[in-house]
Amino acid sequence: MGEIKGQWLSEEQKLEILIMIEQAKEKGTPVTRTCAFWRINRRRVVRWCRKKKNNQSLRNLKPGPREPVHKLLPEEREAVLQMAKKEEYADLAHRILAVTAWDLGLFFVSFSSAYRILRSANLMAMRGVQSQHNGRSIPPARKEITGPNQRWCWDISYLPTYEKGVFLYLFLLLDEYSRKAISWLVSWHQTAEKARCLLEEGLSDENILDLSEDQRPEIINDRGRQMKAKPIKRMFEDHHMPQLFARPRTPNDNPFVESLFSTIKRAPEYPDRFLDRKQAAEYFNRYFPWYNTEHLHSGIDYVTPEQCHRGLRDQIVARRKADLDNQRRFRKEVNRQKQNILTEDLKTLILNFNQMTACSVINL
């Protein structure tokens, strides 16, 4: 069998070991020496012997108490299911659903609890045809950032139209720390002039030129002709903003804006194709305010990009944690009270049974 220490043994194997240890003991070999020879913990053997002596089963049971004091309350499970079945929350992932409920004060359960509840009700399913992330992407080495407007990233994405081979282009500037969409525009052409308009709008909205030169953000972008155009490079040099370039054919060097493009095109209301620039602009005029102020971003602890950009992330996360801890303590108290009531009822039944038995003996 080899070393027994750490192995998961069946009931039959445990009984076989006890029999062999007993036979060795009859021949004069101490239990301690036998356990050391087989490299099995003596305390396990003692525990098995005690269970066998008390006619208890040696089957392997799940660790922990059968009824944990912090188990979910029935009303909490029902609240999760009711919220998940509402139309406005039907497309939310279980983590987003839980965070939304925390902020609305509807219920306070962990991500894993929300997942188990939804899975038990067959409400967990991958929506859409997109494949999941493989988790093997390694981001490039960057200097540490501690707040908004320390590093910006920008890129351009194709927007299909109803005519084959004709595209619109979405220019997007993103703050890497808060994931906030700083500025955006839709154009029929990929030109350095449009890129300059995008960047100047971001500089103006965030008042970057009012900051000292050492506090201005660095810029990371791909190696497209718009990014390497002389007017763009000269603008960054004039504003003393370092420009970093991703490696060729390496989208993971600029992962945050690429991830946002993926989020945009996997949205349930994304039309897939646009009739013209006006229709695309109208759509993104609705989308980006929602994304900045309502979308709970998984990369920033499920707060909105606007909240993170304003420095409210730590405060919101701490409040949520306090609410979850308070609910856990309340849940323990309720379950303990239920257990105490059951214990008292059982004691009462036993007492009544003993009294009835005593009365019967007296009558006899």
C-alpha positions as CSV (number, residue, x, y, z in Angstrom):
1,M,0.0,0.0,0.0
2,G,2.9,2.4,0.6
3,E,2.8,5.3,2.9
4,I,-0.7,5.6,4.4
5,K,-0.3,9.1,5.8
6,G,-2.5,11.6,4.0
7,Q,-4.4,8.9,2.0
8,W,-8.2,8.9,1.8
9,L,-9.2,5.4,3.0
10,S,-12.5,3.5,2.6
11,E,-14.3,1.9,5.5
12,E,-13.1,-1.6,4.4
13,Q,-9.5,-0.5,4.3
14,K,-9.8,1.0,7.8
15,L,-11.2,-2.3,9.1
16,E,-8.4,-4.3,7.4
17,I,-5.8,-2.0,9.0
18,L,-7.3,-2.4,12.5
19,I,-7.4,-6.2,12.1
20,M,-3.7,-6.3,11.1
21,I,-2.7,-3.9,13.9
22,E,-4.6,-6.1,16.4
23,Q,-2.8,-9.2,15.1
24,A,0.6,-7.5,15.4
25,K,-0.3,-6.4,19.0
26,E,-1.1,-10.1,19.9
27,K,2.3,-11.0,18.7
28,G,3.9,-8.4,21.0
29,T,4.4,-5.5,18.5
30,P,3.3,-2.2,20.1
31,V,0.7,-0.1,18.2
32,T,3.1,2.8,18.0
33,R,5.8,0.7,16.3
34,T,3.3,-0.8,13.8
35,C,1.9,2.7,12.9
36,A,5.5,4.0,12.4
37,F,6.3,1.0,10.2
38,W,3.3,1.7,8.0
39,R,3.8,5.5,8.3
40,I,0.3,6.1,9.5
41,N,-0.7,8.6,12.2
42,R,-1.4,6.8,15.4
43,R,-4.1,9.2,16.3
44,R,-6.1,8.1,13.3
45,V,-5.9,4.5,14.4
46,V,-6.9,5.4,17.9
47,R,-9.9,7.4,16.5
48,W,-10.9,4.4,14.4
49,C,-10.7,2.0,17.3
50,R,-12.9,4.3,19.4
51,K,-15.5,4.5,16.7
52,K,-15.5,0.7,16.2
53,K,-15.8,0.1,20.0
54,N,-18.8,2.4,20.1
55,N,-20.4,0.7,17.1
56,Q,-20.0,3.8,15.0
57,S,-19.5,3.8,11.2
58,L,-16.0,4.3,9.8
59,R,-17.3,5.9,6.6
60,N,-15.8,9.1,5.4
61,L,-18.0,12.0,6.1
62,K,-17.9,15.6,4.9
63,P,-15.8,17.9,7.2
64,G,-17.5,20.5,9.3
65,P,-20.8,20.6,11.1
66,R,-23.9,19.2,9.4
67,E,-25.8,22.4,10.1
68,P,-23.4,25.4,10.1
69,V,-24.6,28.3,12.2
70,H,-23.9,30.8,9.4
71,K,-25.9,28.9,6.7
72,L,-28.1,31.0,4.5
73,L,-31.6,31.8,5.7
74,P,-34.5,30.6,3.5
75,E,-35.6,34.2,2.9
76,E,-32.2,35.0,1.6
77,R,-32.2,32.2,-1.0
78,E,-35.7,33.3,-2.1
79,A,-34.5,36.9,-2.4
80,V,-31.7,35.9,-4.7
81,L,-34.0,33.8,-7.0
82,Q,-36.6,36.5,-7.1
83,M,-34.1,39.2,-8.2
84,A,-32.4,36.9,-10.7
85,K,-35.8,36.2,-12.4
86,K,-36.6,39.8,-12.9
87,E,-36.2,41.0,-16.5
88,E,-33.9,44.0,-15.7
89,Y,-31.4,41.6,-14.0
90,A,-31.7,38.6,-16.2
91,D,-28.5,39.3,-18.1
92,L,-26.3,40.0,-15.0
93,A,-23.5,37.6,-14.0
94,H,-23.9,36.2,-10.5
95,R,-21.1,38.5,-9.2
96,I,-22.7,41.6,-10.7
97,L,-26.1,40.4,-9.4
98,A,-24.7,40.1,-5.9
99,V,-23.0,43.5,-5.9
100,T,-26.1,45.2,-7.3
101,A,-28.2,43.6,-4.5
102,W,-25.7,44.8,-1.9
103,D,-25.9,48.4,-3.1
104,L,-29.7,48.2,-3.2
105,G,-29.9,46.6,0.2
106,L,-31.9,43.7,-1.1
107,F,-29.7,40.9,0.3
108,F,-26.1,40.3,1.4
109,V,-24.7,37.0,0.3
110,S,-21.2,36.1,-1.1
111,F,-20.4,35.5,-4.8
112,S,-20.1,31.8,-4.2
113,S,-23.5,31.6,-2.4
114,A,-25.2,33.5,-5.2
115,Y,-23.6,31.1,-7.7
116,R,-24.7,28.0,-5.8
117,I,-28.3,29.3,-5.4
118,L,-28.6,30.2,-9.1
119,R,-27.0,26.9,-10.2
120,S,-29.4,24.9,-8.1
121,A,-32.3,26.6,-9.9
122,N,-30.7,26.1,-13.3
123,L,-30.2,29.8,-13.8
124,M,-26.5,29.7,-14.6
125,A,-25.7,29.5,-18.3
126,M,-23.3,31.2,-20.7
127,R,-25.3,33.6,-22.8
128,G,-24.1,34.4,-26.3
129,V,-21.6,32.7,-28.7
130,Q,-18.5,34.3,-27.3
131,S,-15.8,32.0,-25.8
132,Q,-14.6,32.5,-22.2
133,H,-11.2,34.0,-21.3
134,N,-8.5,31.3,-21.1
135,G,-6.8,33.1,-18.2
136,R,-3.3,32.6,-19.7
137,S,-2.7,36.2,-20.8
138,I,0.3,37.8,-19.1
139,P,0.2,41.7,-19.1
140,P,3.4,43.6,-20.0
141,A,5.5,45.0,-17.2
142,R,4.4,48.6,-16.3
143,K,5.3,50.9,-13.5
144,E,2.8,50.9,-10.7
145,I,-0.1,53.3,-10.8
146,T,-2.0,54.4,-7.7
147,G,-4.8,56.6,-9.0
148,P,-6.6,58.0,-12.1
149,N,-5.0,60.0,-14.8
150,Q,-1.6,58.4,-14.4
151,R,-1.7,56.2,-17.5
152,W,-4.1,56.4,-20.5
153,C,-4.5,53.9,-23.2
154,W,-6.3,54.4,-26.6
155,D,-7.1,52.4,-29.7
156,I,-9.4,52.2,-32.7
157,S,-12.0,49.4,-33.3
158,Y,-13.9,48.5,-36.5
159,L,-17.7,48.9,-36.5
160,P,-19.4,46.9,-39.3
161,T,-22.0,48.5,-41.5
162,Y,-24.7,47.0,-43.7
163,E,-22.5,47.2,-46.7
164,K,-19.8,44.5,-47.0
165,G,-16.3,45.8,-46.6
166,V,-17.4,49.3,-45.4
167,F,-16.7,50.1,-41.8
168,L,-17.1,52.9,-39.2
169,Y,-14.3,53.3,-36.7
170,L,-14.6,53.8,-32.9
171,F,-11.8,55.9,-31.4
172,L,-11.6,55.4,-27.6
173,L,-9.4,56.9,-24.9
174,L,-9.5,55.0,-21.5
175,D,-8.0,55.6,-18.1
176,E,-6.2,52.5,-17.1
177,Y,-6.6,52.8,-13.3
178,S,-10.3,53.6,-13.1
179,R,-11.3,52.0,-16.5
180,K,-13.3,55.2,-17.3
181,A,-13.9,56.1,-20.9
182,I,-12.4,59.5,-21.0
183,S,-13.4,60.4,-24.6
184,W,-14.6,58.7,-27.7
185,L,-15.7,59.5,-31.3
186,V,-17.0,57.6,-34.3
187,S,-15.6,58.4,-37.8
188,W,-15.7,57.0,-41.3
189,H,-11.9,57.3,-41.5
190,Q,-8.9,56.4,-39.5
191,T,-6.9,59.6,-39.5
192,A,-4.4,61.3,-37.3
193,E,-6.6,64.4,-37.2
194,K,-9.5,62.4,-35.6
195,A,-7.0,60.9,-33.1
196,R,-5.8,64.3,-32.2
197,C,-9.5,65.4,-31.6
198,L,-10.0,62.4,-29.3
199,L,-6.9,63.1,-27.3
200,E,-7.4,66.9,-27.0
201,E,-11.0,66.3,-25.8
202,G,-9.6,64.0,-23.1
203,L,-6.9,66.6,-22.1
204,S,-9.6,69.3,-21.8
205,D,-12.2,67.2,-19.9
206,E,-9.6,66.1,-17.3
207,N,-7.8,69.4,-17.1
208,I,-4.5,67.6,-17.6
209,L,-2.6,70.7,-18.9
210,D,-3.2,72.4,-15.5
211,L,-1.1,69.7,-13.8
212,S,2.6,69.9,-13.5
213,E,4.6,68.0,-16.1
214,D,5.6,65.2,-13.8
215,Q,2.0,64.5,-12.9
216,R,0.6,64.2,-16.4
217,P,-0.3,60.7,-17.6
218,E,1.7,58.5,-19.9
219,I,0.1,57.1,-23.0
220,I,0.2,53.6,-24.3
221,N,-1.1,52.7,-27.8
222,D,-0.5,50.3,-30.7
223,R,1.7,50.9,-33.7
224,G,-0.9,51.9,-36.2
225,R,-0.1,54.7,-38.6
226,Q,-2.4,57.0,-36.6
227,M,-0.5,56.4,-33.4
228,K,2.9,56.9,-35.0
229,A,1.8,60.0,-37.0
230,K,4.1,62.9,-36.5
231,P,1.4,65.3,-35.3
232,I,0.4,62.9,-32.5
233,K,4.0,62.3,-31.4
234,R,4.7,66.0,-31.5
235,M,1.6,66.7,-29.4
236,F,2.7,64.3,-26.7
237,E,6.2,65.8,-26.7
238,D,4.9,69.3,-26.4
239,H,2.7,68.3,-23.5
240,H,5.5,66.3,-21.9
241,M,3.5,63.1,-21.9
242,P,5.5,59.9,-22.5
243,Q,4.1,57.7,-25.4
244,L,4.5,54.0,-25.0
245,F,4.1,51.5,-28.0
246,A,2.7,48.0,-27.7
247,R,4.6,45.2,-29.5
248,P,3.5,44.2,-33.0
249,R,0.7,41.6,-33.1
250,T,0.6,41.6,-29.2
251,P,-2.9,42.9,-28.1
252,N,-2.1,41.9,-24.5
253,D,0.4,44.8,-24.4
254,N,-2.7,47.1,-24.4
255,P,-5.2,44.8,-22.7
256,F,-7.5,47.3,-21.0
257,V,-8.9,49.1,-24.0
258,E,-9.0,45.8,-25.9
259,S,-11.1,44.3,-23.1
260,L,-13.5,47.3,-23.2
261,F,-14.0,46.8,-27.0
262,S,-14.9,43.2,-26.2
263,T,-17.3,44.3,-23.4
264,I,-18.9,46.8,-25.8
265,K,-19.5,44.2,-28.5
266,R,-20.9,41.6,-26.1
267,A,-23.5,43.9,-24.7
268,P,-27.0,42.5,-25.1
269,E,-28.3,45.7,-26.9
270,Y,-25.3,46.0,-29.2
271,P,-26.7,46.1,-32.8
272,D,-23.8,44.3,-34.5
273,R,-24.1,46.6,-37.5
274,F,-24.8,50.3,-38.0
275,L,-26.6,52.1,-40.8
276,D,-24.4,55.2,-40.7
277,R,-22.3,57.4,-38.4
278,K,-25.4,59.1,-36.9
279,Q,-26.9,55.8,-35.7
280,A,-23.5,54.7,-34.2
281,A,-23.1,58.1,-32.4
282,E,-26.6,57.9,-31.0
283,Y,-25.9,54.4,-29.7
284,F,-22.6,55.2,-28.0
285,N,-24.1,58.5,-26.6
286,R,-26.3,56.1,-24.5
287,Y,-23.7,53.4,-24.0
288,F,-20.7,55.3,-22.5
289,P,-22.7,57.2,-19.9
290,W,-24.2,53.9,-18.8
291,Y,-20.7,52.3,-18.8
292,N,-19.1,55.1,-16.8
293,T,-21.8,55.6,-14.2
294,E,-23.8,52.3,-13.9
295,H,-21.6,49.4,-15.1
296,L,-20.1,47.4,-12.2
297,H,-16.6,46.6,-13.4
298,S,-15.1,43.3,-12.3
299,G,-11.6,44.7,-12.6
300,I,-12.1,47.4,-10.0
301,D,-14.0,45.5,-7.3
302,Y,-17.4,45.9,-8.9
303,V,-17.7,49.7,-8.6
304,T,-18.4,51.9,-11.6
305,P,-15.6,53.5,-13.5
306,E,-16.8,57.0,-12.5
307,Q,-16.8,56.0,-8.8
308,C,-13.3,54.7,-9.1
309,H,-12.2,57.8,-11.0
310,R,-13.5,60.0,-8.2
311,G,-11.7,58.0,-5.5
312,L,-14.8,56.3,-3.9
313,R,-13.7,52.7,-4.6
314,D,-12.2,51.9,-1.2
315,Q,-15.1,53.5,0.7
316,I,-17.7,51.5,-1.3
317,V,-15.8,48.2,-0.9
318,A,-15.4,48.8,2.8
319,R,-19.1,49.5,3.2
320,R,-20.1,46.4,1.3
321,K,-17.7,44.3,3.5
322,A,-19.2,45.7,6.6
323,D,-22.8,44.9,5.4
324,L,-21.8,41.3,4.6
325,D,-20.2,40.9,8.0
326,N,-23.2,42.3,9.8
327,Q,-25.5,40.0,7.8
328,R,-23.3,37.0,8.6
329,R,-23.5,37.8,12.3
330,F,-27.2,38.2,12.1
331,R,-27.5,34.9,10.2
332,K,-25.5,33.1,12.9
333,E,-27.7,34.6,15.7
334,V,-30.9,33.5,13.9
335,N,-29.6,30.0,13.3
336,R,-28.4,29.6,16.8
337,Q,-31.8,30.6,18.2
338,K,-33.4,28.0,15.9
339,Q,-31.0,25.4,17.1
340,N,-31.6,26.4,20.8
341,I,-35.4,26.1,20.3
342,L,-35.0,22.7,18.7
343,T,-32.8,21.6,21.6
344,E,-35.3,22.9,24.2
345,D,-38.2,21.1,22.4
346,L,-36.2,17.9,22.4
347,K,-35.4,18.2,26.1
348,T,-39.1,18.8,26.8
349,L,-40.1,15.7,24.8
350,I,-37.6,13.6,26.7
351,L,-38.8,14.9,30.0
352,N,-42.4,14.3,29.2
353,F,-41.5,10.8,28.0
354,N,-39.7,10.0,31.2
355,Q,-42.6,11.3,33.3
356,M,-45.0,9.2,31.4
357,T,-42.8,6.1,31.8
358,A,-42.5,6.8,35.6
359,C,-46.3,7.2,35.9
360,S,-46.8,3.9,34.1
361,V,-44.4,2.1,36.4
362,I,-46.2,3.5,39.4
363,N,-49.6,2.5,38.1
364,L,-48.3,-1.0,37.6
